[in-house]
Amino acid sequence: MQRLIYHFFMKCFWNDELDTEANAAINFDWYHPEVSSRHTVDEVHRWFAGADLEVVHEYTDPYGITMRAARRA
């Protein structure tokens, strides 16, 4: 039930180490970004390659693309 609500109706971030105002700001930014764009995995790989970086971690899910890279040896 929690996943159904979270994934399809309401995502609400909360971190106990932050105060209520900081948590609210993060949620506001998530739903009302001033600048937002979508990209493909191939585009992100090209950006990294263009910067001579090697991808060391890649994960894609319905929320976006996560990649980390390191300088090539």
N, C-alpha and C positions, 0 to 999 in steps of 0.2 A: 504494500500500500504506500509506504514512504517513497519508494522509487517512482511509482506512478505519479504521485503528487509532485515530487521534485522534478522529474524529467519533463512532465507535460503541462503542469499548471503553475507552479511557483518555485523558483529557485531563490533561496534566501541564505546568504552568507552570514556566518557568525563566528567570531574568534573571541574567546573569553579573555585573551590578553589585551584586547582593544576595548575602548569605552563604547557606549551606545552610539555616540555621534560618529565615530570612526567606522563602525560597522554599517551604520546607515549610509554613510558616504560611499562605501565600497559597493553596497547594493544599488545605490542611485547610479553610480558610474557604470555598473554592469548593464543596467536597463536603458540608460540615456547617454551613451557615449557621444562626445562632440565629434570625434573622428573615429570612423569605423570602416574597415575594409575586409574583404574576403580574398583568400589566395589559395592556390592549389599546392599540394606537396611538391610537385615538380618546380613551381616557381620558387619556393623556399630553398629547395636543393640548389637551384641556379644561383640564388643570392649567396649562399654559403660558398659554392664553388668559385664564384666571381671574387670573393674575398679570400680565396685560397685557404678555406677552412674545411676540415673533414668532420662530417656528421658522426658524433659518438653516441647520440641517443635520439630516437625518433618515436613519437607516439601520436596517433591520430584517433580522435573520437568525435562524437557528434558536436562537441563544443569547440573544436578547433585542432590546431596542429601544435605540438610541442617538440622542439628540436634543440639540442645542444651541440656545440661544435668545439673543436680545438684547432689550434694552428697546426699545420702539417709539419712533420719532423724534417 
